[in-house]
Amino acid sequence: MSVHLPLTARTRGLVGRPEPALLRPGAILLNTARGGIVDERALAEALRDPGHPLAAAAVDTFEHEHAAFDPPLFGLPNALLTPHVAGTTRSAMAEAAVRCADHVAALLHGCADGVPVANH
């Protein structure tokens, strides 16, 4: 089962306890979409249960990342956890740096059109 959805109010918790139980024995769940779509606690419970049809999971996006990172999947031998850094390539980082510099230059010249600005 491979998850490819945006995180919205409708997709939050979309994959919970019932969904993985419907899979064929030996199935693998892959979530590279967004944290919060897959219920991590339910997934961990399924992976701990030797009688559950779900055999393994690979997850690279979590509901709580950064400082609060403590997923219930951590330490499970049948769970592959990777950082959500697919866009962190040299070319992606270079492009982000150039865009950032362009935005700063535009703002300094009073030209904010098309520049994402947070006004709190």
C-alpha distances in whole Angstrom, upper triangle without the diagonal:
4,7,10,12,16,17,19,21,19,15,17,15,13,10,13,14,13,10,8,11,11,8,10,12,11,7,6,5,6,8,11,12,15,15,16,13,11,14,15,17,15,12,15,17,14,14,18,18,18,18,15,12,10,11,10,9,10,12,14,15,17,19,22,23,26,29,27,24,24,20,20,17,20,21,19,19,15,14,15,16,17,20,18,21,20,23,25,27,30,30,28,31,34,33,32,36,37,36,37,40,41,40,43,45,45,45,48,50,49,46,43,42,38,38,36,38,37,40,41
4,7,10,13,15,17,20,18,14,16,15,13,11,14,16,16,12,11,15,14,12,14,15,14,10,8,6,5,6,8,9,12,13,15,12,11,14,15,18,16,14,17,19,16,16,20,20,21,21,18,15,13,14,12,10,9,10,12,13,15,17,20,20,24,27,25,23,23,19,20,17,20,21,19,19,16,14,14,15,15,17,15,18,16,19,22,23,27,27,25,27,30,29,28,32,34,32,33,37,37,36,39,41,41,41,44,46,45,43,40,39,35,35,32,35,34,37,38
4,6,9,11,14,16,14,11,12,12,10,9,12,15,15,12,12,15,15,14,16,18,17,13,11,8,6,5,7,6,9,10,11,8,8,12,13,17,15,13,16,19,17,17,21,21,23,23,19,17,15,16,14,11,11,10,11,11,13,14,18,18,22,25,23,21,21,18,19,17,19,22,20,21,18,15,15,15,15,16,14,17,16,18,21,23,26,26,24,26,29,28,27,30,32,30,31,35,35,34,36,39,38,39,42,43,43,40,37,36,32,32,29,32,31,34,34
4,7,10,12,15,14,11,13,14,12,12,15,18,18,15,15,19,18,17,20,22,21,17,15,11,9,7,7,5,8,11,12,10,11,15,16,20,19,17,20,22,20,21,24,25,27,27,23,21,18,20,18,15,13,12,12,12,14,15,18,19,22,25,24,22,23,20,21,20,22,25,23,24,21,18,18,17,16,17,14,16,14,16,19,21,25,24,21,24,27,25,24,28,29,27,28,32,32,31,34,36,35,36,39,40,40,37,34,32,29,29,26,29,29,32,32
4,6,9,12,10,7,10,12,10,11,15,18,18,15,16,20,19,19,22,24,23,19,17,14,12,9,9,6,7,10,11,8,11,14,16,19,19,17,20,23,21,22,26,27,28,28,24,23,20,22,20,17,16,14,14,12,14,14,17,18,21,25,23,22,23,20,22,21,23,26,25,26,23,20,20,19,18,18,15,17,16,17,20,23,26,25,22,24,27,25,24,28,29,27,28,31,31,30,32,35,34,34,38,39,38,35,32,30,27,27,24,27,26,29,29
4,6,10,10,7,9,12,11,13,16,20,20,18,19,23,22,22,25,27,26,23,20,17,15,11,10,7,6,9,10,8,12,15,17,20,20,19,22,24,23,24,27,29,31,31,27,26,23,25,23,19,18,15,14,12,13,13,16,17,20,23,21,21,22,20,22,21,24,27,26,28,25,22,21,19,19,18,14,17,16,16,20,22,25,24,21,23,26,24,22,26,27,24,25,29,28,27,29,32,31,31,34,36,34,32,29,27,24,24,21,23,22,25,26
4,7,8,6,6,9,10,12,14,18,19,17,19,22,22,22,26,27,27,23,21,17,15,12,12,8,6,8,7,6,10,12,14,17,18,17,20,22,22,23,26,27,30,30,26,26,23,25,22,19,18,15,14,11,11,10,13,15,18,20,19,18,20,18,20,20,22,25,25,27,25,22,21,19,19,18,15,17,18,18,21,24,27,26,23,24,27,25,23,27,28,26,26,30,30,28,30,33,32,31,35,36,35,33,29,28,25,25,21,23,22,24,24
4,5,5,6,10,10,13,15,19,20,18,20,23,23,24,27,29,29,26,24,20,19,15,15,12,10,11,9,8,12,14,17,19,19,19,22,24,24,25,28,29,32,32,28,28,25,27,25,22,21,18,18,15,15,13,16,17,20,23,21,21,22,20,22,22,25,28,28,30,28,25,25,23,22,21,18,21,21,21,24,27,30,29,26,27,30,28,26,29,30,27,27,31,31,29,31,34,32,32,35,37,35,33,29,28,25,25,22,23,22,24,23
4,6,6,9,10,13,15,18,19,18,20,23,23,24,28,30,30,27,25,21,21,18,18,15,12,13,10,10,13,14,17,19,19,20,22,24,24,26,28,29,32,32,28,28,26,28,27,24,23,21,21,17,16,14,16,19,22,24,22,22,23,21,22,23,26,29,29,31,29,26,27,25,25,24,21,24,24,25,27,30,34,33,29,30,33,31,29,32,34,31,30,34,34,31,34,37,35,34,38,39,37,35,31,30,28,28,24,25,23,25,24
4,6,8,8,11,13,17,17,15,18,21,20,22,25,28,28,25,23,20,19,17,18,14,13,14,11,9,12,14,17,19,18,19,22,23,23,25,27,28,31,30,26,26,24,27,25,23,23,20,21,18,17,15,19,21,24,26,24,24,25,22,23,24,26,30,29,31,28,26,26,25,25,25,22,25,25,26,29,31,35,34,30,32,35,33,31,34,35,32,33,36,36,34,36,39,37,37,40,42,40,38,34,33,30,30,27,28,26,28,28
4,6,5,8,11,14,15,13,15,18,18,19,23,25,25,21,20,16,16,13,14,11,10,10,8,6,9,11,14,16,16,16,19,20,20,22,24,25,28,27,23,23,21,23,22,19,19,17,17,15,14,13,16,18,22,24,22,21,22,19,20,20,23,26,25,27,25,22,23,21,22,21,19,22,22,23,26,28,32,31,28,29,33,31,29,32,34,31,31,35,35,33,35,38,37,37,40,41,40,38,34,33,30,30,26,28,26,29,28
4,5,8,10,13,15,14,16,18,19,20,24,25,25,22,20,16,16,13,14,11,9,9,5,5,7,8,11,14,13,14,17,18,19,20,23,24,27,26,23,23,20,23,21,18,18,16,16,13,12,10,13,16,19,21,19,18,19,16,17,18,21,24,23,26,24,21,21,20,21,20,18,21,22,23,25,28,32,32,28,29,33,31,29,32,34,31,31,35,35,33,35,38,37,36,40,41,40,38,34,33,30,30,26,28,26,28,27
4,5,6,10,11,11,12,15,16,17,21,22,22,19,18,14,15,13,15,13,11,9,6,5,5,5,9,11,10,11,14,15,15,17,19,20,23,23,19,20,17,20,19,16,17,15,16,14,12,10,14,17,20,22,19,18,18,15,15,16,19,22,21,23,21,19,20,19,20,20,19,22,23,25,27,30,33,34,30,31,35,33,31,34,37,34,34,38,38,36,38,41,41,40,43,45,43,41,38,37,34,33,30,31,29,31,30
4,6,10,10,8,11,13,14,15,19,21,21,18,17,13,14,12,14,12,11,11,8,5,6,8,11,13,11,12,15,16,15,18,20,21,23,22,19,18,16,19,18,16,17,15,17,15,14,13,17,19,23,25,22,21,21,18,18,18,21,24,22,24,22,19,21,20,21,22,20,23,23,25,28,30,34,34,31,32,35,34,32,35,37,35,35,39,39,37,39,42,41,41,44,46,44,42,39,38,34,34,31,32,31,33,32
4,7,8,6,7,10,11,12,15,17,17,14,13,10,11,10,13,12,12,11,9,6,5,6,9,11,9,9,12,13,12,14,17,17,19,19,15,15,13,16,15,13,14,13,15,14,13,13,16,19,23,24,22,20,19,16,15,15,18,21,19,21,18,16,18,17,19,20,19,23,23,25,27,30,33,34,31,32,36,34,33,36,38,36,36,40,40,39,41,44,43,43,46,48,47,44,41,40,37,36,33,35,33,35,35
4,6,6,7,9,11,13,16,17,18,15,15,12,14,13,16,15,14,13,10,8,6,5,8,9,6,7,11,10,10,13,15,15,18,17,14,14,13,16,15,14,16,15,17,16,14,13,17,19,23,24,21,20,19,15,14,14,18,20,18,20,18,16,18,18,21,22,21,25,25,28,30,32,36,36,33,35,38,37,35,38,41,39,39,42,43,41,43,46,46,45,48,50,49,47,43,42,39,39,35,36,35,37,36
4,6,6,7,10,11,15,15,16,15,15,13,15,15,19,18,18,16,14,12,9,8,10,9,5,7,10,9,8,11,13,12,15,14,11,12,11,14,15,14,17,16,20,18,17,16,19,22,26,27,23,22,20,16,14,14,18,20,17,20,17,16,19,20,22,24,24,27,28,31,32,35,39,39,36,38,41,40,39,42,44,42,42,46,47,45,47,50,49,49,52,54,52,51,47,46,43,42,39,40,38,40,39
4,6,5,7,10,13,14,16,14,15,13,16,17,20,19,19,18,16,14,11,11,13,13,9,10,13,12,10,13,15,14,16,14,11,11,11,15,16,16,19,19,22,21,20,19,22,25,29,30,27,25,24,20,18,18,22,23,20,22,19,19,21,22,25,26,26,29,30,32,34,37,40,41,38,39,43,42,40,44,46,44,44,48,48,46,49,52,51,50,54,55,54,52,48,47,44,44,40,42,40,42,41
4,5,5,7,11,13,14,12,12,11,13,14,17,17,17,16,15,12,10,10,13,13,10,10,13,13,11,13,16,15,17,15,12,11,10,14,14,14,16,16,19,19,18,18,22,24,28,29,26,25,23,20,18,17,21,23,20,21,18,17,20,20,23,24,23,27,27,29,32,34,38,38,35,37,40,39,38,41,43,41,42,45,46,44,46,49,49,48,52,53,52,50,46,45,42,41,38,40,39,41,40
4,5,5,9,10,11,8,9,8,11,12,16,17,17,16,15,13,10,11,12,12,9,8,11,11,8,10,13,12,13,12,9,7,6,10,11,10,13,14,18,18,17,18,21,23,27,29,26,23,22,18,16,15,19,20,17,18,15,14,17,18,20,23,22,26,25,28,30,33,36,37,34,36,39,39,37,41,43,41,42,45,46,44,47,50,49,49,52,54,53,51,47,46,43,42,39,41,40,42,42
4,6,8,9,11,10,12,11,15,16,20,20,21,20,19,16,13,13,14,14,10,10,13,11,8,11,13,11,12,10,7,6,7,11,13,13,17,18,21,21,21,21,24,26,30,31,28,26,24,21,18,17,21,22,18,19,16,17,19,21,24,26,26,29,29,32,34,36,40,41,38,40,43,42,41,44,47,45,45,49,50,48,50,53,53,53,56,58,56,54,51,50,46,46,43,45,43,46,45
4,7,9,12,10,12,12,15,17,20,20,22,21,20,17,15,15,17,17,14,13,16,15,12,14,17,15,15,13,10,8,9,13,14,15,18,19,23,23,23,23,26,28,32,34,31,29,27,23,21,20,24,25,21,22,19,19,21,23,25,28,27,30,30,32,35,37,40,41,38,40,44,42,41,45,47,45,46,49,50,48,51,54,53,53,56,58,57,54,51,50,46,46,43,45,44,46,46
4,6,8,6,9,9,13,15,18,19,21,21,20,17,15,16,17,18,14,13,16,15,11,13,16,14,14,12,9,6,7,10,12,13,15,17,21,21,22,23,26,28,31,33,31,28,27,23,21,19,22,23,20,20,16,17,19,21,23,26,25,28,27,30,33,34,38,38,36,38,41,41,40,43,45,44,44,48,48,47,50,53,52,52,55,57,56,54,50,49,45,45,43,45,44,46,46
4,6,6,9,11,15,17,21,22,24,24,23,21,18,19,20,20,17,15,18,17,13,14,17,15,14,12,10,6,7,10,12,14,17,19,23,24,24,26,29,30,34,36,33,30,29,25,23,21,24,24,21,20,16,18,20,22,25,27,27,30,29,32,34,36,39,40,38,40,43,42,42,45,47,46,47,50,51,50,52,55,54,55,58,59,59,56,53,52,48,48,45,48,47,50,49
4,6,9,12,15,18,22,23,25,24,24,22,19,20,20,20,17,15,16,16,12,12,14,12,11,9,7,4,6,7,10,13,16,19,23,24,25,26,29,30,33,35,33,30,28,24,22,20,22,22,18,17,14,16,18,21,24,27,27,30,30,33,35,36,40,40,39,41,44,43,43,46,48,47,48,51,52,51,53,56,56,56,59,61,60,58,55,54,50,50,47,49,48,51,50
4,7,10,13,16,20,22,24,23,24,22,18,19,19,19,17,14,15,16,12,11,14,12,11,10,9,6,6,5,8,11,14,17,20,22,23,25,28,28,31,33,31,28,26,23,21,18,20,20,16,15,11,13,15,18,21,24,25,28,27,30,32,33,37,38,36,38,41,41,40,43,46,45,45,49,50,49,51,54,54,54,57,59,59,56,53,52,48,48,45,48,47,50,49
4,7,10,13,16,18,20,20,21,18,15,17,17,18,15,13,14,15,11,11,14,13,13,12,10,6,5,6,7,9,11,14,18,19,20,22,25,26,29,31,29,26,25,21,20,17,19,20,16,15,12,12,14,17,19,22,22,25,24,27,29,31,34,35,33,35,38,38,37,40,43,42,42,46,46,46,48,51,51,51,54,56,55,53,50,49,45,45,42,44,43,46,46
4,6,10,13,15,17,17,18,16,13,15,14,16,14,11,13,14,11,10,14,14,14,14,11,9,6,6,5,5,8,11,14,16,17,19,22,22,26,28,26,23,22,18,17,14,17,17,14,13,9,10,11,13,15,18,19,21,20,24,26,27,31,31,30,31,35,34,34,37,39,38,39,42,43,42,45,47,47,48,50,52,52,50,47,46,42,41,39,41,40,43,43
4,7,10,12,14,13,14,12,10,12,12,14,12,9,11,13,11,10,14,15,16,16,13,11,7,8,7,5,6,8,11,13,14,16,19,19,23,25,23,20,19,16,15,13,15,17,14,14,11,9,10,12,14,16,16,19,18,22,24,25,29,30,28,29,33,32,31,34,37,35,36,40,40,39,42,44,44,44,47,49,49,46,43,42,39,38,35,38,37,40,40
4,6,9,11,12,14,12,10,13,12,15,15,11,13,16,14,13,17,18,19,20,16,15,11,12,9,6,5,6,9,10,12,15,18,18,21,24,22,19,19,16,16,13,15,17,15,15,12,10,9,10,11,13,13,16,15,18,20,22,25,26,24,26,29,28,28,31,33,32,33,36,37,36,38,41,41,41,44,46,45,43,40,39,36,35,32,35,34,37,37
4,6,7,8,10,9,8,11,11,14,14,11,13,16,15,14,18,20,21,22,18,17,14,14,12,8,6,5,7,7,9,11,14,15,18,21,19,17,17,14,15,13,15,17,16,17,14,11,11,10,10,12,10,13,13,16,18,20,24,24,22,24,27,26,25,28,30,29,30,33,34,33,35,38,38,38,41,43,42,40,37,36,32,32,29,31,30,33,33
4,6,8,11,10,10,14,13,17,17,15,17,20,19,18,21,23,24,25,22,21,17,18,14,11,8,6,5,6,9,12,14,14,17,20,19,17,18,15,17,15,16,19,18,19,17,13,12,10,10,10,8,10,10,12,15,17,20,21,18,20,23,22,21,25,27,25,26,30,30,30,32,35,34,35,38,39,39,37,34,33,29,28,26,28,28,31,31
4,7,9,8,9,13,13,17,17,15,18,21,20,20,23,25,26,27,23,22,19,20,17,13,11,9,8,7,9,11,14,14,17,20,19,17,19,16,18,17,18,21,21,22,19,16,15,13,13,12,9,12,11,13,16,18,22,22,19,20,24,22,21,25,26,25,25,29,29,28,31,33,33,33,36,38,37,35,32,31,27,26,24,26,25,29,29
4,6,6,8,11,12,15,16,15,17,20,20,20,23,24,27,27,24,23,20,21,18,15,13,10,8,6,7,8,11,11,14,17,16,15,16,14,16,15,17,21,20,22,20,17,16,13,13,12,9,12,13,14,16,19,23,23,20,21,24,23,21,24,26,24,25,28,29,27,29,33,32,32,35,37,36,34,30,30,26,25,22,24,23,26,26
4,6,7,9,9,12,13,12,14,17,17,18,20,22,25,26,22,22,19,20,17,14,12,9,8,5,4,4,7,9,12,15,13,12,13,11,13,13,15,18,18,20,19,15,15,12,12,12,10,13,15,16,18,21,25,25,22,23,26,25,23,26,29,27,26,30,31,29,31,34,34,33,36,38,38,36,32,32,29,28,24,26,24,27,26
4,5,6,8,11,12,12,14,16,17,18,20,22,25,25,22,22,19,21,18,15,15,12,12,9,7,5,8,11,15,17,14,13,14,11,13,14,16,19,19,22,20,17,17,15,16,15,14,17,18,20,22,25,28,29,25,26,30,28,26,29,31,29,29,33,33,31,33,37,36,35,38,40,39,37,34,33,30,29,26,27,25,27,26
4,6,9,12,12,11,14,16,16,17,20,21,24,24,20,20,17,19,17,14,14,11,12,10,9,8,12,14,18,20,18,16,17,14,15,15,18,21,20,22,20,17,17,16,17,17,15,18,19,20,22,25,29,29,26,27,30,29,27,30,32,30,30,34,35,33,35,38,37,37,40,42,40,38,35,34,31,30,27,28,27,29,29
4,6,9,8,7,11,12,12,13,16,17,20,20,17,17,14,16,14,11,12,10,12,10,9,8,12,14,18,20,17,16,15,12,12,12,15,18,16,19,16,14,15,14,15,16,15,19,19,21,23,26,30,30,27,28,32,31,29,32,35,33,33,36,37,35,37,41,40,40,43,45,44,42,38,38,34,33,30,32,30,32,32
4,6,5,6,9,10,11,12,14,16,19,19,16,17,14,16,15,12,14,12,14,12,10,9,12,14,18,19,16,15,14,10,10,11,14,17,16,18,16,14,16,15,17,18,17,21,22,24,26,29,32,33,30,31,35,34,32,35,37,35,35,39,39,38,39,43,42,41,44,47,45,44,40,40,37,35,32,33,31,33,32
4,5,5,6,9,10,10,12,14,17,18,15,16,14,15,13,11,12,10,12,10,8,8,10,13,16,17,14,12,11,7,6,7,10,13,12,15,14,11,13,12,14,15,16,19,21,23,24,27,31,32,29,30,33,33,31,34,36,35,34,38,39,38,39,42,42,41,44,47,46,44,41,41,37,36,33,34,32,34,33
4,5,5,6,9,10,11,13,16,17,15,16,14,16,14,13,14,13,15,14,11,11,12,15,18,19,15,14,11,8,6,8,11,13,12,15,14,13,15,14,17,18,19,23,24,27,28,31,34,36,33,33,37,37,34,37,40,38,38,41,43,41,42,46,45,44,47,50,49,47,44,44,41,39,36,36,34,36,35
4,5,5,6,9,10,11,14,15,12,13,11,14,13,12,14,14,17,16,13,13,15,18,21,22,19,17,15,11,9,10,13,15,13,16,14,13,16,16,19,20,21,24,26,28,30,32,36,37,34,35,39,38,36,39,42,40,40,43,44,43,44,48,47,46,49,52,51,49,45,45,42,41,37,38,36,39,37
4,5,5,6,9,10,13,14,11,12,9,11,9,8,11,10,14,13,12,13,15,17,20,22,19,16,14,11,9,8,11,13,11,13,11,10,12,13,16,18,18,22,23,26,27,30,33,34,32,33,36,36,34,37,40,38,38,42,43,41,43,46,46,46,48,51,50,48,45,44,41,40,37,38,36,39,38
4,5,5,6,9,12,13,11,13,10,11,10,9,12,11,15,15,13,14,15,17,20,21,18,15,12,9,6,5,9,10,8,11,10,8,12,12,16,18,19,23,24,27,28,30,34,35,33,33,37,37,35,38,41,40,39,43,44,43,44,47,47,47,49,52,51,50,46,46,43,41,38,39,37,40,39
4,5,5,6,10,11,9,12,10,12,12,12,15,15,18,18,16,16,18,20,23,24,20,18,15,12,9,9,12,13,10,13,12,12,15,16,19,22,23,26,27,30,31,34,38,39,36,37,41,41,39,41,44,43,43,46,47,46,47,51,51,50,53,55,54,53,49,49,46,44,41,42,40,43,41
4,5,5,8,9,6,8,7,9,9,10,13,14,18,18,17,18,20,22,25,26,23,20,18,14,11,10,14,14,11,13,11,11,14,16,19,22,23,26,27,30,31,34,37,38,36,37,41,40,39,42,44,43,43,47,48,46,48,51,51,51,54,56,55,53,50,49,46,45,42,43,41,44,43
4,5,7,9,7,9,6,7,6,8,11,13,16,17,16,18,20,21,24,25,22,19,17,13,11,9,11,11,8,9,7,8,11,13,17,20,21,24,25,29,29,32,35,37,34,35,39,39,38,40,43,42,42,45,47,46,47,50,51,50,53,55,55,53,50,49,46,45,42,43,41,44,43
4,6,9,8,11,10,9,10,11,15,16,19,20,19,20,21,22,25,26,23,20,17,14,11,10,12,11,8,9,9,10,14,15,19,22,24,27,28,31,32,34,38,39,37,38,42,42,40,43,46,45,44,48,49,48,50,53,53,53,55,58,57,55,52,52,49,47,44,45,43,46,45
4,5,5,9,9,9,11,13,17,18,22,23,21,22,24,25,28,29,26,23,20,17,14,13,15,15,11,12,11,13,17,19,22,25,27,30,31,34,35,37,41,42,40,41,44,45,43,46,49,47,47,51,52,51,52,56,56,55,58,60,60,58,55,54,51,50,46,48,46,48,47
4,6,8,9,8,11,14,17,20,23,24,24,25,27,28,31,32,29,26,23,20,17,15,17,16,12,12,11,14,17,20,23,27,28,31,32,35,36,38,41,43,41,42,46,46,45,47,50,49,49,52,54,53,54,58,58,57,60,62,62,60,57,56,53,52,49,50,49,51,50
4,6,9,9,12,15,19,21,25,26,25,26,28,30,33,34,31,28,26,22,19,18,20,19,16,16,14,16,20,22,26,29,30,33,33,37,38,40,43,45,43,44,47,47,46,49,52,51,51,54,55,54,56,59,59,59,62,64,63,61,58,57,54,53,50,51,50,52,51
4,5,7,10,13,16,18,22,23,22,23,25,27,30,32,29,26,23,20,17,16,19,18,15,15,12,14,18,20,23,26,27,30,30,34,35,37,41,42,40,41,45,44,43,46,49,47,48,51,52,51,53,56,56,55,58,60,60,58,54,54,50,49,46,48,46,49,48
4,6,9,12,15,18,21,22,22,24,26,28,31,33,30,27,25,21,19,17,20,20,16,16,13,14,17,20,23,26,26,29,29,32,34,36,39,40,38,40,43,43,42,45,47,46,47,50,51,50,52,55,55,55,58,60,59,57,54,53,49,48,46,47,46,49,48
4,6,8,12,14,18,19,19,20,23,24,27,29,27,24,22,18,16,14,17,17,13,13,10,11,14,16,19,22,22,26,25,29,30,32,36,37,35,36,40,39,38,41,44,43,43,47,47,47,49,51,51,51,54,56,56,53,50,49,46,45,42,44,43,46,45
4,7,11,14,17,19,19,22,24,24,27,29,27,24,22,18,16,13,16,15,11,10,7,9,12,15,18,21,22,25,25,28,30,31,35,36,34,36,39,39,38,41,43,43,43,46,48,47,49,52,52,52,55,57,56,54,51,50,47,46,43,45,44,47,46
4,7,10,14,16,16,19,21,21,24,26,24,20,19,15,14,11,13,13,9,9,5,6,8,11,14,17,18,21,21,25,26,28,31,32,31,32,35,36,35,37,40,39,40,43,44,43,45,48,48,48,51,53,53,51,48,47,44,43,40,42,41,44,43
4,6,10,12,13,15,17,18,21,23,21,18,17,13,12,9,11,12,10,10,7,5,6,8,11,14,15,18,18,22,23,25,28,29,27,29,32,32,31,34,36,36,36,39,40,40,42,44,45,45,47,49,49,47,44,44,40,39,36,38,37,40,40
4,7,10,11,14,16,16,19,21,20,16,16,13,13,10,11,13,11,11,8,6,5,6,8,11,12,14,14,18,19,21,24,26,24,25,28,29,28,30,33,32,33,36,37,36,38,41,41,42,44,46,46,44,41,41,37,36,33,35,35,38,38
4,6,7,11,13,12,15,18,17,13,13,10,12,9,11,13,12,13,11,8,6,5,6,8,9,12,13,16,17,19,23,24,22,23,26,26,25,28,30,30,30,33,34,33,35,38,38,38,41,43,43,41,38,38,34,33,30,32,31,34,34
4,7,10,12,10,13,16,15,12,13,11,14,11,12,14,15,15,14,10,8,6,5,5,5,8,9,12,13,16,20,21,18,19,23,23,21,24,27,26,26,29,31,30,32,35,35,35,37,40,40,38,35,35,31,30,27,29,28,31,31
4,7,9,8,11,14,13,11,12,10,13,12,13,16,16,18,16,13,11,8,8,7,5,9,11,13,14,17,21,22,19,19,23,23,21,24,26,25,25,28,30,28,30,33,33,33,36,38,38,36,33,32,29,28,25,26,25,28,28
4,5,6,10,12,10,8,9,7,10,10,11,15,15,18,17,13,12,9,10,9,8,12,14,16,17,20,24,25,22,22,26,25,23,26,29,27,27,30,31,30,31,35,35,34,37,39,39,37,34,34,31,29,26,27,25,28,27
4,6,10,12,10,9,10,8,11,12,13,17,17,20,19,16,16,13,13,12,12,15,17,19,20,23,26,27,24,24,28,27,24,27,30,28,27,31,32,30,31,35,35,34,37,39,38,37,33,33,30,29,25,26,24,26,25
4,7,8,6,6,8,8,11,12,13,16,18,21,20,17,17,13,14,12,12,15,18,19,19,23,26,27,24,23,27,27,24,26,29,28,26,30,31,29,30,34,34,33,35,38,37,36,33,33,30,28,25,25,23,26,24
4,7,6,5,8,9,12,13,13,16,18,20,20,17,16,12,12,9,9,12,15,16,16,20,22,24,21,20,24,24,21,23,26,25,24,27,29,27,28,32,32,31,33,36,36,34,31,32,29,27,24,24,22,25,24
4,6,5,9,11,15,16,14,18,20,22,23,19,18,14,13,10,11,13,16,17,16,19,22,23,21,19,23,23,20,22,25,24,22,25,28,26,26,30,31,30,32,35,34,34,30,32,29,26,23,23,22,24,23
4,6,9,12,15,16,15,18,21,23,24,21,20,16,16,13,15,16,20,20,19,23,25,27,24,22,26,27,23,24,28,27,25,28,30,28,28,32,33,31,33,36,36,36,32,34,32,29,26,25,23,25,24
4,6,9,12,14,13,16,19,22,22,19,19,15,16,14,15,17,21,22,21,25,27,29,26,25,28,29,26,27,30,29,27,31,33,31,31,35,35,34,36,39,38,38,34,36,33,30,27,27,24,27,25
4,6,10,11,10,13,15,18,19,15,15,12,12,11,12,15,18,20,19,23,25,27,25,24,27,28,25,27,30,29,28,31,33,31,32,35,36,35,37,40,39,39,35,36,34,31,28,28,26,29,27
4,7,8,7,10,13,16,17,14,14,11,13,13,15,18,21,23,22,25,28,30,28,27,31,31,29,30,34,33,31,35,37,35,36,39,40,39,41,44,43,42,39,40,37,35,32,32,30,32,30
4,5,6,9,10,14,14,11,12,9,12,12,14,17,20,22,22,25,28,30,27,27,31,31,29,31,34,33,32,35,37,36,37,40,41,40,42,45,44,43,40,40,37,35,32,32,30,33,32
4,6,8,9,12,13,10,12,11,14,15,17,20,23,25,25,28,32,33,31,31,34,35,32,35,38,37,36,39,41,39,40,44,44,43,46,48,48,46,43,44,40,39,35,36,34,36,35
4,6,6,9,9,6,9,8,11,13,15,19,20,23,24,26,30,32,29,29,33,33,32,34,37,36,35,39,40,39,40,44,44,43,46,48,48,47,43,44,40,39,35,36,35,37,36
4,6,9,10,8,9,7,11,12,15,18,20,23,23,25,29,31,29,28,32,33,31,33,36,36,35,38,40,39,40,43,44,43,45,48,48,47,43,44,41,39,36,37,35,38,36
4,6,9,8,9,9,12,15,18,20,22,26,25,27,30,33,31,31,34,35,34,35,39,38,38,41,43,42,43,46,47,46,48,51,51,50,47,47,44,42,39,40,38,41,40
4,6,5,8,9,13,16,19,21,23,26,26,28,32,34,32,32,36,36,35,37,40,40,39,42,44,43,44,48,48,48,50,53,53,51,48,48,45,43,40,41,40,43,42
4,6,8,10,14,17,20,22,23,27,27,28,31,34,32,32,36,37,36,38,41,41,40,43,45,45,46,49,50,50,52,54,54,53,50,50,46,45,42,43,42,45,44
4,7,10,13,17,19,21,22,26,26,28,31,33,31,32,35,36,35,37,40,40,40,43,45,44,45,48,49,49,51,54,54,52,49,49,45,44,41,43,41,45,44
4,6,10,13,15,18,19,22,23,25,28,30,28,29,32,33,32,34,37,36,36,39,41,40,42,45,45,45,48,50,50,48,45,45,41,40,37,39,38,41,40
4,7,10,12,15,16,19,19,21,24,26,25,25,29,30,28,31,34,33,33,36,38,38,39,42,43,43,45,47,47,46,43,43,39,38,35,37,36,39,39
4,7,9,12,14,17,17,19,22,24,22,23,26,27,26,28,31,30,30,33,35,34,36,39,40,39,42,44,44,43,40,40,36,35,32,34,33,36,35
4,6,8,10,13,13,15,19,21,19,19,23,23,22,24,27,27,27,30,32,31,33,36,36,36,39,41,41,40,37,37,34,32,29,31,30,34,34
4,6,8,11,10,13,16,18,16,16,20,21,19,21,24,24,23,26,28,28,29,32,33,33,35,37,38,36,33,34,30,28,26,28,27,30,30
4,6,8,9,12,15,17,14,14,18,18,17,19,22,21,21,24,26,25,27,30,30,30,33,35,35,33,30,31,27,25,23,25,24,28,28
4,5,5,8,12,13,11,11,15,15,14,16,19,19,19,22,23,23,25,27,28,29,31,33,33,32,29,29,26,24,22,24,24,28,28
4,5,7,11,12,9,11,14,14,14,17,19,19,19,22,23,24,26,28,28,29,32,33,34,32,29,29,25,24,23,25,26,29,30
4,6,9,9,6,8,11,11,10,13,15,15,16,19,20,20,22,24,25,26,28,30,30,28,26,26,22,21,19,22,23,27,28
4,7,8,6,6,10,10,10,12,14,15,15,18,20,20,21,24,25,26,28,30,30,29,27,27,23,22,21,23,24,27,29
4,5,5,6,8,10,10,12,14,15,16,18,20,21,22,24,26,27,29,30,31,30,28,28,25,23,23,25,26,30,31
4,6,5,6,9,10,11,12,14,15,16,18,20,21,23,24,26,27,29,30,29,27,28,25,23,23,25,27,31,32
4,5,5,6,9,10,11,12,14,15,16,18,20,21,22,24,26,27,29,26,25,25,22,21,21,24,26,30,32
4,5,5,6,9,10,11,12,14,15,16,18,20,21,22,24,26,27,25,23,23,20,19,18,21,23,27,28
4,5,5,6,9,10,10,12,14,15,16,18,20,21,23,24,26,24,23,23,20,18,18,20,22,25,27
4,5,5,6,9,10,11,12,14,15,17,18,20,21,23,24,23,22,22,20,18,18,21,23,26,29
4,5,5,6,9,10,10,12,14,15,16,18,20,21,23,20,19,19,16,15,16,19,21,24,27
4,6,5,6,9,10,10,12,14,15,16,18,20,21,19,18,18,15,13,13,16,18,21,23
4,5,5,6,9,10,11,12,14,15,17,18,20,19,18,19,16,14,15,16,19,22,24
4,5,5,6,9,10,10,12,14,15,16,18,17,16,17,15,13,14,17,19,23,25
4,5,5,6,9,10,10,12,14,15,16,14,13,14,11,10,11,13,16,19,22
4,5,5,6,9,10,11,12,14,15,14,13,14,12,9,10,12,14,17,20
4,5,5,6,9,10,11,12,14,13,13,15,14,11,13,14,17,19,22
4,6,5,6,9,10,11,12,11,11,12,11,9,12,13,17,19,22
4,5,5,6,9,10,11,9,8,10,9,6,8,9,13,15,18
4,5,5,6,9,10,10,9,12,12,9,10,11,13,15,18
4,5,5,6,9,9,10,12,12,10,13,13,17,18,21
4,5,5,6,5,6,8,9,8,11,12,15,17,20
4,5,5,5,5,9,10,8,10,9,13,14,17
4,5,7,9,12,14,11,14,13,16,16,19
4,6,8,11,13,12,15,15,18,18,21
4,6,9,12,11,14,13,16,16,19
4,6,9,8,12,12,15,16,19
4,6,5,8,8,12,12,16
4,6,8,10,13,14,18
4,6,9,12,14,18
4,6,10,12,16
4,7,10,13
4,6,10
4,6
4
